[in-house]
Amino acid sequence: MRARVLIAGSDAVLSEMRAAGDEFEVVGHTRSIRGAEEALRSLRPSVLVLDPELCHREGLCSLPSLRRASPDTAIVLPATLAPGPRLVRAVRVAARDFDRRRGMDGLTAREREVLRLVALGHTSREIADRLVLSVRTVEAHRARIQARLAVSSRSELVRWALDNGLLTP
């Protein structure tokens, strides 16, 4: 799935995101903070790329209002706006984080329970016994969880669970 990106600022960033190919879908472009707020509310993009010059001109105090407009949207605010591979990498990482944050919504109750037990250090056999499942079913759940959360190892699952408050009472 392509990351949905909103650009607030210069045409150079817009061109760079479009040049990145099929990885990103530019869903909007605005040249003002107010326009960005409105677009965030209506478009709900994965990532907002915010031109630092726009912030300087209109004020950083706008960041909280941008966050309120679309709480799940990741905001990329580079120190300087030099379009190129570094900016594309930053947007890619932000999009991945967005997908991970939203990933919990896509998990079933059983998958959340399997994830919690994996994060607590239980083996597939222990999880299977505890949930009265086969080991193969537990492993299938874990594979689906890893795919949805875009992680590739057990340690990344544990890190995701910790980062997202799954292990807090």
N, CA, C and O atoms as a DFTB+ gen file, in Angstrom:
676 C
 N C O
     1  1       0.830      -1.170       0.000
     2  2       0.000       0.000       0.000
     3  2       0.884       1.245       0.000
     4  3       1.828       1.341       0.783
     5  1       0.575       2.197      -0.879
     6  2       1.365       3.416      -0.982
     7  2       1.026       4.369       0.154
     8  3      -0.123       4.471       0.586
     9  1       2.054       5.063       0.625
    10  2       1.858       6.054       1.679
    11  2       1.191       7.281       1.082
    12  3       1.592       7.763       0.023
    13  1       0.171       7.783       1.767
    14  2      -0.540       8.986       1.333
    15  2       0.158      10.197       1.951
    16  3       0.236      10.320       3.173
    17  1       0.663      11.087       1.100
    18  2       1.497      12.203       1.563
    19  2       0.834      13.529       1.202
    20  3       0.385      13.734       0.074
    21  1       0.785      14.426       2.193
    22  2       0.334      15.799       1.995
    23  2       1.562      16.691       2.090
    24  3       2.354      16.563       3.023
    25  1       1.724      17.592       1.129
    26  2       2.860      18.510       1.107
    27  2       2.362      19.894       1.495
    28  3       1.411      20.404       0.900
    29  1       2.997      20.503       2.486
    30  2       2.708      21.888       2.864
    31  2       3.989      22.677       2.647
    32  3       4.913      22.625       3.459
    33  1       4.031      23.409       1.540
    34  2       5.217      24.204       1.259
    35  2       5.568      24.235      -0.205
    36  3       4.705      24.358      -1.073
    37  1       6.845      24.121      -0.460
    38  2       7.397      24.401      -1.786
    39  2       7.063      23.355      -2.840
    40  3       6.750      22.202      -2.547
    41  1       7.147      23.823      -4.087
    42  2       6.944      22.936      -5.230
    43  2       8.072      21.921      -5.354
    44  3       7.878      20.844      -5.917
    45  1       9.265      22.259      -4.826
    46  2      10.409      21.342      -4.909
    47  2      10.114      20.038      -4.176
    48  3      10.460      18.958      -4.655
    49  1       9.477      20.140      -3.019
    50  2       9.136      18.932      -2.259
    51  2       8.078      18.134      -3.003
    52  3       8.154      16.908      -3.078
    53  1       7.108      18.820      -3.544
    54  2       6.073      18.157      -4.329
    55  2       6.698      17.364      -5.470
    56  3       6.341      16.208      -5.700
    57  1       7.627      17.985      -6.178
    58  2       8.304      17.308      -7.289
    59  2       9.085      16.096      -6.808
    60  3       9.073      15.048      -7.454
    61  1       9.763      16.233      -5.680
    62  2      10.573      15.132      -5.136
    63  2       9.704      13.936      -4.757
    64  3      10.064      12.793      -5.040
    65  1       8.575      14.191      -4.124
    66  2       7.687      13.098      -3.724
    67  2       7.091      12.414      -4.960
    68  3       6.948      11.192      -4.991
    69  1       6.752      13.194      -5.955
    70  2       6.220      12.592      -7.184
    71  2       7.290      11.802      -7.916
    72  3       6.996      10.785      -8.544
    73  1       8.539      12.270      -7.836
    74  2       9.649      11.580      -8.501
    75  2       9.999      10.265      -7.805
    76  3      10.651       9.403      -8.394
    77  1       9.568      10.112      -6.554
    78  2       9.879       8.892      -5.803
    79  2       9.155       7.677      -6.375
    80  3       9.405       6.548      -5.952
    81  1       8.278       7.898      -7.313
    82  2       7.608       6.785      -7.981
    83  2       6.361       6.330      -7.262
    84  3       5.659       7.120      -6.630
    85  1       6.101       5.048      -7.371
    86  2       4.870       4.469      -6.838
    87  2       4.856       4.317      -5.327
    88  3       3.844       3.910      -4.757
    89  1       5.951       4.635      -4.679
    90  2       6.027       4.448      -3.235
    91  2       5.094       5.392      -2.476
    92  3       4.551       5.034      -1.432
    93  1       4.913       6.608      -3.014
    94  2       4.089       7.613      -2.351
    95  2       2.958       8.061      -3.255
    96  3       3.107       8.123      -4.475
    97  1       1.830       8.370      -2.646
    98  2       0.715       8.985      -3.364
    99  2       0.539      10.380      -2.782
   100  3       0.120      10.523      -1.633
   101  1       0.852      11.403      -3.557
   102  2       0.680      12.780      -3.100
   103  2      -0.811      13.089      -3.197
   104  3      -1.369      13.178      -4.291
   105  1      -1.450      13.253      -2.029
   106  2      -2.897      13.457      -2.003
   107  2      -3.275      14.932      -1.942
   108  3      -4.444      15.285      -2.100
   109  1      -2.286      15.792      -1.714
   110  2      -2.582      17.220      -1.663
   111  2      -1.324      18.043      -1.539
   112  3      -0.267      17.547      -1.148
   113  1      -1.458      19.328      -1.883
   114  2      -0.350      20.282      -1.795
   115  2      -0.936      21.634      -1.414
   116  3      -1.885      22.103      -2.042
   117  1      -0.383      22.247      -0.407
   118  2      -0.848      23.550       0.047
   119  2       0.353      24.428       0.359
   120  3       1.452      23.926       0.591
   121  1       0.144      25.725       0.365
   122  2       1.237      26.657       0.652
   123  2       1.004      27.431       1.945
   124  3       1.636      28.461       2.178
   125  1       0.082      26.929       2.799
   126  2      -0.185      27.624       4.056
   127  2      -0.490      26.617       5.163
   128  3      -0.903      25.486       4.904
   129  1      -0.276      27.055       6.396
   130  2      -0.602      26.214       7.557
   131  2      -2.110      25.985       7.614
   132  3      -2.562      24.866       7.857
   133  1      -2.886      27.042       7.391
   134  2      -4.345      26.903       7.420
   135  2      -4.809      25.898       6.360
   136  3      -5.679      25.069       6.629
   137  1      -4.235      25.971       5.168
   138  2      -4.565      25.010       4.119
   139  2      -4.181      23.592       4.516
   140  3      -4.885      22.633       4.199
   141  1      -3.045      23.468       5.220
   142  2      -2.605      22.152       5.691
   143  2      -3.594      21.583       6.705
   144  3      -3.921      20.397       6.658
   145  1      -4.071      22.431       7.624
   146  2      -5.049      21.974       8.624
   147  2      -6.314      21.458       7.949
   148  3      -6.821      20.390       8.291
   149  1      -6.815      22.224       6.991
   150  2      -8.035      21.815       6.291
   151  2      -7.814      20.511       5.519
   152  3      -8.657      19.614       5.545
   153  1      -6.679      20.417       4.838
   154  2      -6.385      19.202       4.069
   155  2      -6.201      18.000       4.994
   156  3      -6.625      16.895       4.656
   157  1      -5.575      18.198       6.154
   158  2      -5.414      17.101       7.109
   159  2      -6.768      16.559       7.549
   160  3      -6.973      15.347       7.606
   161  1      -7.688      17.465       7.858
   162  2      -9.014      17.035       8.306
   163  2      -9.754      16.237       7.232
   164  3     -10.403      15.234       7.531
   165  1      -9.654      16.682       5.998
   166  2     -10.435      16.020       4.948
   167  2      -9.733      14.819       4.319
   168  3     -10.390      13.846       3.947
   169  1      -8.406      14.876       4.196
   170  2      -7.684      13.824       3.475
   171  2      -7.135      12.718       4.366
   172  3      -6.968      11.588       3.908
   173  1      -6.850      13.024       5.637
   174  2      -6.268      12.053       6.582
   175  2      -5.071      11.313       5.982
   176  3      -5.087      10.085       5.899
   177  1      -4.030      12.045       5.560
   178  2      -2.870      11.388       4.951
   179  2      -2.039      10.622       5.977
   180  3      -2.193      10.813       7.183
   181  1      -1.166       9.763       5.490
   182  2      -0.237       9.042       6.357
   183  2       0.825       9.996       6.892
   184  3       1.205       9.933       8.062
   185  1       1.307      10.899       5.996
   186  2       2.437      11.776       6.318
   187  2       2.160      13.187       5.815
   188  3       1.648      13.382       4.712
   189  1       2.508      14.165       6.645
   190  2       2.523      15.569       6.245
   191  2       3.979      15.994       6.170
   192  3       4.705      15.884       7.158
   193  1       4.418      16.479       5.011
   194  2       5.768      17.043       4.880
   195  2       5.597      18.550       4.976
   196  3       4.957      19.174       4.129
   197  1       6.177      19.119       6.015
   198  2       5.991      20.528       6.337
   199  2       7.270      21.296       6.057
   200  3       8.302      21.032       6.674
   201  1       7.213      22.230       5.145
   202  2       8.342      23.068       4.762
   203  2       8.744      23.946       5.950
   204  3       7.905      24.686       6.464
   205  1      10.006      23.885       6.400
   206  2      10.416      24.694       7.551
   207  2      10.276      26.194       7.290
   208  3      10.054      26.963       8.225
   209  1      10.401      26.612       6.053
   210  2      10.224      28.033       5.732
   211  2       8.782      28.467       5.993
   212  3       8.534      29.584       6.447
   213  1       7.846      27.582       5.703
   214  2       6.438      27.865       5.961
   215  2       6.209      28.038       7.462
   216  3       5.480      28.934       7.886
   217  1       6.827      27.189       8.247
   218  2       6.703      27.291       9.703
   219  2       7.335      28.587      10.209
   220  3       6.788      29.255      11.086
   221  1       8.470      28.927       9.656
   222  2       9.150      30.165      10.065
   223  2       8.270      31.370       9.739
   224  3       8.143      32.297      10.538
   225  1       7.675      31.340       8.568
   226  2       6.843      32.456       8.114
   227  2       5.542      32.540       8.907
   228  3       5.086      33.638       9.230
   229  1       4.938      31.391       9.226
   230  2       3.619      31.392       9.872
   231  2       3.664      31.023      11.357
   232  3       2.667      31.181      12.060
   233  1       4.792      30.541      11.831
   234  2       4.930      30.268      13.255
   235  2       4.812      28.803      13.623
   236  3       3.886      28.117      13.191
   237  1       5.764      28.323      14.431
   238  2       5.755      26.926      14.882
   239  2       4.601      26.621      15.816
   240  3       4.277      25.455      16.042
   241  1       3.974      27.658      16.362
   242  2       2.854      27.414      17.268
   243  2       1.707      26.686      16.561
   244  3       0.766      26.235      17.213
   245  1       1.780      26.571      15.248
   246  2       0.743      25.885      14.484
   247  2       0.837      24.362      14.598
   248  3      -0.126      23.667      14.274
   249  1       1.968      23.832      15.049
   250  2       2.123      22.375      15.114
   251  2       1.044      21.689      15.952
   252  3       0.515      20.668      15.511
   253  1       0.690      22.193      17.131
   254  2      -0.383      21.527      17.881
   255  2      -1.716      21.501      17.122
   256  3      -2.452      20.517      17.196
   257  1      -2.020      22.566      16.402
   258  2      -3.286      22.570      15.657
   259  2      -3.236      21.569      14.493
   260  3      -4.250      20.962      14.151
   261  1      -2.064      21.403      13.894
   262  2      -1.915      20.393      12.841
   263  2      -2.115      18.998      13.426
   264  3      -2.777      18.155      12.819
   265  1      -1.549      18.759      14.592
   266  2      -1.682      17.452      15.250
   267  2      -3.145      17.186      15.588
   268  3      -3.626      16.066      15.412
   269  1      -3.857      18.202      16.071
   270  2      -5.280      18.024      16.389
   271  2      -6.110      17.753      15.134
   272  3      -7.089      17.009      15.187
   273  1      -5.722      18.354      14.007
   274  2      -6.478      18.182      12.766
   275  2      -6.464      16.734      12.294
   276  3      -7.435      16.266      11.701
   277  1      -5.369      16.021      12.551
   278  2      -5.260      14.613      12.148
   279  2      -4.245      13.926      13.061
   280  3      -3.073      13.813      12.700
   281  1      -4.675      13.470      14.230
   282  2      -3.751      12.929      15.234
   283  2      -2.880      11.761      14.765
   284  3      -1.764      11.593      15.257
   285  1      -3.368      10.960      13.832
   286  2      -2.603       9.792      13.399
   287  2      -1.560      10.111      12.333
   288  3      -0.659       9.308      12.094
   289  1      -1.668      11.258      11.699
   290  2      -0.745      11.610      10.625
   291  2       0.642      11.903      11.181
   292  3       0.790      12.675      12.128
   293  1       1.652      11.284      10.590
   294  2       3.043      11.560      10.964
   295  2       3.450      12.872      10.300
   296  3       3.100      13.132       9.149
   297  1       4.195      13.697      11.043
   298  2       4.634      14.983      10.500
   299  2       6.142      14.964      10.324
   300  3       6.885      14.700      11.269
   301  1       6.589      15.247       9.103
   302  2       8.015      15.356       8.807
   303  2       8.313      16.838       8.672
   304  3       7.782      17.513       7.789
   305  1       9.166      17.338       9.554
   306  2       9.574      18.737       9.545
   307  2      11.096      18.776       9.508
   308  3      11.743      18.821      10.555
   309  1      11.671      18.760       8.308
   310  2      13.130      18.741       8.217
   311  2      13.722      20.050       8.737
   312  3      13.076      21.095       8.665
   313  1      14.937      19.996       9.255
   314  2      15.608      21.200       9.740
   315  2      15.804      22.189       8.596
   316  3      15.631      23.395       8.769
   317  1      16.159      21.677       7.452
   318  2      16.257      22.492       6.238
   319  2      15.571      21.705       5.145
   320  3      15.554      20.474       5.168
   321  1      15.021      22.400       4.211
   322  2      14.318      21.690       3.158
   323  2      15.219      21.561       1.948
   324  3      15.284      22.447       1.096
   325  1      15.913      20.437       1.893
   326  2      16.747      20.122       0.731
   327  2      16.190      18.851       0.146
   328  3      16.554      17.759       0.583
   329  1      15.308      18.966      -0.841
   330  2      14.726      17.764      -1.410
   331  2      15.812      16.821      -1.924
   332  3      16.812      17.252      -2.497
   333  1      15.598      15.570      -1.713
   334  2      16.551      14.574      -2.157
   335  2      16.353      13.283      -1.412
   336  3      15.324      13.079      -0.767
   337  1      17.338      12.403      -1.498
   338  2      17.200      11.075      -0.888
   339  2      16.951      11.110       0.623
   340  3      16.236      10.252       1.140
   341  1      17.519      12.072       1.336
   342  2      17.317      12.123       2.792
   343  2      15.863      12.434       3.130
   344  3      15.296      11.856       4.056
   345  1      15.274      13.337       2.384
   346  2      13.872      13.668       2.622
   347  2      12.977      12.474       2.288
   348  3      12.050      12.165       3.036
   349  1      13.245      11.822       1.194
   350  2      12.465      10.642       0.799
   351  2      12.582       9.560       1.872
   352  3      11.589       8.921       2.220
   353  1      13.797       9.351       2.400
   354  2      13.997       8.368       3.479
   355  2      13.188       8.751       4.714
   356  3      12.566       7.894       5.341
   357  1      13.194      10.037       5.064
   358  2      12.448      10.497       6.243
   359  2      10.947      10.252       6.074
   360  3      10.273       9.830       7.013
   361  1      10.437      10.514       4.891
   362  2       9.013      10.280       4.626
   363  2       8.712       8.788       4.668
   364  3       7.667       8.380       5.174
   365  1       9.611       7.981       4.145
   366  2       9.444       6.524       4.165
   367  2       9.361       6.012       5.610
   368  3       8.494       5.199       5.928
   369  1      10.253       6.482       6.478
   370  2      10.254       6.061       7.887
   371  2       8.975       6.526       8.577
   372  3       8.359       5.769       9.327
   373  1       8.578       7.768       8.324
   374  2       7.355       8.290       8.934
   375  2       6.136       7.483       8.491
   376  3       5.248       7.204       9.297
   377  1       6.093       7.115       7.230
   378  2       4.973       6.315       6.718
   379  2       4.953       4.938       7.371
   380  3       3.884       4.417       7.688
   381  1       6.113       4.355       7.570
   382  2       6.197       3.045       8.226
   383  2       5.696       3.151       9.666
   384  3       4.974       2.276      10.143
   385  1       6.087       4.235      10.362
   386  2       5.618       4.440      11.732
   387  2       4.106       4.622      11.777
   388  3       3.438       4.107      12.674
   389  1       3.569       5.360      10.802
   390  2       2.126       5.553      10.700
   391  2       1.431       4.199      10.552
   392  3       0.440       3.928      11.231
   393  1       1.948       3.358       9.671
   394  2       1.358       2.035       9.458
   395  2       1.414       1.187      10.716
   396  3       0.477       0.448      11.020
   397  1       2.506       1.296      11.440
   398  2       2.629       0.510      12.675
   399  2       1.642       0.984      13.726
   400  3       1.013       0.167      14.399
   401  1       1.497       2.309      13.877
   402  2       0.555       2.838      14.866
   403  2      -0.862       2.401      14.546
   404  3      -1.629       2.067      15.449
   405  1      -1.211       2.400      13.286
   406  2      -2.559       2.034      12.874
   407  2      -2.728       0.515      12.844
   408  3      -3.853       0.021      12.768
   409  1      -1.627      -0.227      12.904
   410  2      -1.673      -1.675      12.779
   411  2      -2.502      -2.375      13.828
   412  3      -3.130      -3.393      13.536
   413  1      -2.523      -1.857      15.043
   414  2      -3.268      -2.487      16.116
   415  2      -4.758      -2.519      15.788
   416  3      -5.457      -3.462      16.158
   417  1      -5.243      -1.491      15.095
   418  2      -6.657      -1.454      14.723
   419  2      -7.032      -2.618      13.823
   420  3      -8.175      -3.073      13.842
   421  1      -6.077      -3.106      13.030
   422  2      -6.354      -4.174      12.091
   423  2      -6.215      -5.569      12.673
   424  3      -6.475      -6.552      11.979
   425  1      -5.809      -5.677      13.931
   426  2      -5.619      -6.991      14.551
   427  2      -6.905      -7.467      15.213
   428  3      -7.652      -6.681      15.796
   429  1      -7.144      -8.760      15.111
   430  2      -8.281      -9.347      15.810
   431  2      -7.945      -9.449      17.295
   432  3      -6.790      -9.287      17.688
   433  1      -8.950      -9.716      18.110
   434  2      -8.735      -9.875      19.550
   435  2      -7.752     -11.029      19.810
   436  3      -6.884     -10.929      20.677
   437  1      -7.898     -12.115      19.053
   438  2      -6.996     -13.265      19.221
   439  2      -5.570     -12.887      18.854
   440  3      -4.628     -13.266      19.551
   441  1      -5.400     -12.137      17.755
   442  2      -4.058     -11.720      17.345
   443  2      -3.436     -10.785      18.376
   444  3      -2.235     -10.862      18.632
   445  1      -4.237      -9.905      18.969
   446  2      -3.712      -9.020      20.028
   447  2      -3.241      -9.843      21.229
   448  3      -2.213      -9.540      21.836
   449  1      -3.997     -10.876      21.560
   450  2      -3.613     -11.731      22.685
   451  2      -2.333     -12.499      22.364
   452  3      -1.449     -12.604      23.214
   453  1      -2.223     -13.032      21.160
   454  2      -1.003     -13.726      20.742
   455  2       0.176     -12.758      20.788
   456  3       1.242     -13.107      21.295
   457  1      -0.004     -11.549      20.266
   458  2       1.056     -10.551      20.289
   459  2       1.496     -10.241      21.714
   460  3       2.692     -10.161      21.993
   461  1       0.538     -10.067      22.612
   462  2       0.865      -9.774      24.011
   463  2       1.679     -10.913      24.633
   464  3       2.652     -10.666      25.345
   465  1       1.282     -12.148      24.363
   466  2       1.999     -13.287      24.931
   467  2       3.393     -13.449      24.318
   468  3       4.344     -13.804      25.015
   469  1       3.508     -13.191      23.024
   470  2       4.832     -13.210      22.380
   471  2       5.721     -12.157      23.041
   472  3       6.874     -12.428      23.375
   473  1       5.175     -10.956      23.225
   474  2       5.944      -9.859      23.811
   475  2       6.344     -10.156      25.257
   476  3       7.363      -9.659      25.737
   477  1       5.548     -10.959      25.943
   478  2       5.887     -11.340      27.317
   479  2       6.915     -12.463      27.373
   480  3       7.345     -12.866      28.453
   481  1       7.310     -12.970      26.195
   482  2       8.377     -13.955      26.133
   483  2       7.941     -15.405      26.045
   484  3       8.779     -16.302      26.148
   485  1       6.672     -15.658      25.860
   486  2       6.187     -17.034      25.755
   487  2       6.548     -17.642      24.403
   488  3       6.567     -16.954      23.383
   489  1       6.830     -18.924      24.413
   490  2       7.108     -19.646      23.163
   491  2       5.789     -19.950      22.454
   492  3       4.711     -19.816      23.033
   493  1       5.894     -20.352      21.217
   494  2       4.687     -20.722      20.466
   495  2       3.955     -21.877      21.138
   496  3       2.724     -21.896      21.179
   497  1       4.706     -22.839      21.663
   498  2       4.098     -23.985      22.359
   499  2       3.348     -23.512      23.598
   500  3       2.222     -23.946      23.840
   501  1       3.956     -22.630      24.384
   502  2       3.298     -22.117      25.602
   503  2       2.033     -21.327      25.253
   504  3       1.014     -21.452      25.932
   505  1       2.098     -20.525      24.207
   506  2       0.933     -19.754      23.778
   507  2      -0.170     -20.699      23.309
   508  3      -1.341     -20.512      23.641
   509  1       0.211     -21.708      22.539
   510  2      -0.767     -22.686      22.043
   511  2      -1.465     -23.376      23.206
   512  3      -2.687     -23.525      23.196
   513  1      -0.705     -23.795      24.200
   514  2      -1.289     -24.470      25.360
   515  2      -2.218     -23.534      26.131
   516  3      -3.311     -23.929      26.535
   517  1      -1.781     -22.311      26.329
   518  2      -2.554     -21.345      27.105
   519  2      -3.865     -20.977      26.402
   520  3      -4.896     -20.829      27.057
   521  1      -3.831     -20.830      25.073
   522  2      -5.012     -20.395      24.326
   523  2      -5.785     -21.557      23.693
   524  3      -6.765     -21.347      22.979
   525  1      -5.331     -22.781      23.966
   526  2      -5.943     -23.995      23.433
   527  2      -6.012     -23.921      21.898
   528  3      -7.076     -23.998      21.284
   529  1      -4.816     -23.767      21.323
   530  2      -4.642     -23.716      19.876
   531  2      -3.521     -24.664      19.493
   532  3      -2.799     -25.157      20.360
   533  1      -3.373     -24.919      18.225
   534  2      -2.211     -25.687      17.785
   535  2      -1.033     -24.719      17.624
   536  3      -1.225     -23.517      17.439
   537  1       0.170     -25.254      17.698
   538  2       1.371     -24.439      17.513
   539  2       1.340     -23.814      16.123
   540  3       1.722     -22.659      15.939
   541  1       0.887     -24.581      15.166
   542  2       0.817     -24.074      13.782
   543  2      -0.120     -22.863      13.673
   544  3       0.172     -21.916      12.943
   545  1      -1.239     -22.895      14.394
   546  2      -2.171     -21.761      14.386
   547  2      -1.534     -20.535      15.030
   548  3      -1.683     -19.420      14.530
   549  1      -0.833     -20.735      16.128
   550  2      -0.138     -19.625      16.790
   551  2       0.880     -19.012      15.834
   552  3       0.977     -17.790      15.729
   553  1       1.630     -19.848      15.146
   554  2       2.635     -19.347      14.207
   555  2       1.994     -18.613      13.030
   556  3       2.553     -17.641      12.522
   557  1       0.826     -19.077      12.601
   558  2       0.099     -18.388      11.531
   559  2      -0.369     -17.011      12.011
   560  3      -0.286     -16.027      11.276
   561  1      -0.863     -16.955      13.259
   562  2      -1.258     -15.660      13.837
   563  2      -0.051     -14.716      13.877
   564  3      -0.142     -13.553      13.483
   565  1       1.054     -15.230      14.351
   566  2       2.248     -14.397      14.474
   567  2       2.716     -13.894      13.108
   568  3       3.140     -12.745      12.988
   569  1       2.644     -14.727      12.094
   570  2       3.042     -14.305      10.740
   571  2       2.132     -13.185      10.229
   572  3       2.602     -12.222       9.623
   573  1       0.817     -13.320      10.480
   574  2      -0.116     -12.260      10.058
   575  2       0.132     -10.970      10.831
   576  3       0.069      -9.879      10.264
   577  1       0.410     -11.093      12.107
   578  2       0.692      -9.913      12.943
   579  2       1.932      -9.197      12.412
   580  3       1.932      -7.979      12.238
   581  1       2.977      -9.965      12.160
   582  2       4.228      -9.370      11.660
   583  2       3.994      -8.668      10.324
   584  3       4.543      -7.593      10.086
   585  1       3.194      -9.261       9.461
   586  2       2.917      -8.639       8.163
   587  2       2.142      -7.341       8.353
   588  3       2.465      -6.332       7.725
   589  1       1.128      -7.352       9.207
   590  2       0.315      -6.146       9.431
   591  2       1.110      -5.021      10.071
   592  3       0.913      -3.850       9.746
   593  1       2.004      -5.374      10.974
   594  2       2.779      -4.353      11.684
   595  2       4.086      -4.017      10.981
   596  3       4.842      -3.165      11.449
   597  1       4.355      -4.674       9.872
   598  2       5.572      -4.435       9.080
   599  2       6.834      -4.643       9.913
   600  3       7.756      -3.828       9.885
   601  1       6.857      -5.749      10.653
   602  2       8.053      -6.127      11.409
   603  2       8.493      -7.505      10.931
   604  3       7.694      -8.282      10.408
   605  1       9.781      -7.792      11.121
   606  2      10.277      -9.047      10.551
   607  2      10.825     -10.034      11.581
   608  3      11.271     -11.119      11.208
   609  1      10.802      -9.686      12.851
   610  2      11.358     -10.609      13.843
   611  2      10.580     -10.532      15.155
   612  3       9.796      -9.613      15.393
   613  1      10.826     -11.516      15.978
   614  2      10.203     -11.568      17.299
   615  2      10.611     -10.358      18.143
   616  3       9.787      -9.785      18.855
   617  1      11.885      -9.976      18.057
   618  2      12.343      -8.830      18.842
   619  2      11.663      -7.532      18.395
   620  3      11.384      -6.664      19.222
   621  1      11.396      -7.395      17.088
   622  2      10.668      -6.214      16.613
   623  2       9.225      -6.227      17.098
   624  3       8.656      -5.171      17.376
   625  1       8.625      -7.416      17.204
   626  2       7.272      -7.521      17.767
   627  2       7.257      -7.053      19.214
   628  3       6.358      -6.322      19.629
   629  1       8.251      -7.476      19.974
   630  2       8.349      -7.075      21.382
   631  2       8.509      -5.567      21.471
   632  3       7.842      -4.919      22.277
   633  1       9.385      -5.005      20.655
   634  2       9.616      -3.548      20.657
   635  2       8.324      -2.814      20.310
   636  3       7.992      -1.812      20.944
   637  1       7.586      -3.311      19.298
   638  2       6.337      -2.677      18.890
   639  2       5.337      -2.711      20.050
   640  3       4.683      -1.709      20.341
   641  1       5.224      -3.859      20.702
   642  2       4.289      -3.997      21.819
   643  2       4.645      -3.034      22.953
   644  3       3.759      -2.423      23.550
   645  1       5.922      -2.901      23.245
   646  2       6.354      -1.957      24.284
   647  2       6.058      -0.522      23.881
   648  3       5.519       0.251      24.673
   649  1       6.404      -0.168      22.663
   650  2       6.212       1.196      22.167
   651  2       4.745       1.600      22.110
   652  3       4.419       2.783      22.215
   653  1       3.864       0.626      21.946
   654  2       2.454       0.909      21.792
   655  2       1.611       0.578      23.025
   656  3       0.385       0.489      22.951
   657  1       2.293       0.398      24.162
   658  2       1.603       0.233      25.427
   659  2       0.834      -1.061      25.593
   660  3      -0.077      -1.133      26.418
   661  1       1.178      -2.075      24.836
   662  2       0.460      -3.339      24.917
   663  2       0.771      -4.095      26.210
   664  3      -0.018      -4.935      26.642
   665  1       1.895      -3.806      26.813
   666  2       2.295      -4.551      28.010
   667  2       2.005      -3.806      29.302
   668  3       2.373      -4.276      30.378
   669  1       1.357      -2.659      29.217
   670  2       0.999      -1.937      30.428
   671  2      -0.363      -2.406      30.905
   672  3      -1.230      -2.730      30.093
   673  1      -0.557      -2.445      32.210
   674  2      -1.836      -2.946      32.740
   675  2      -3.010      -2.061      32.391
   676  3      -4.142      -2.360      32.770
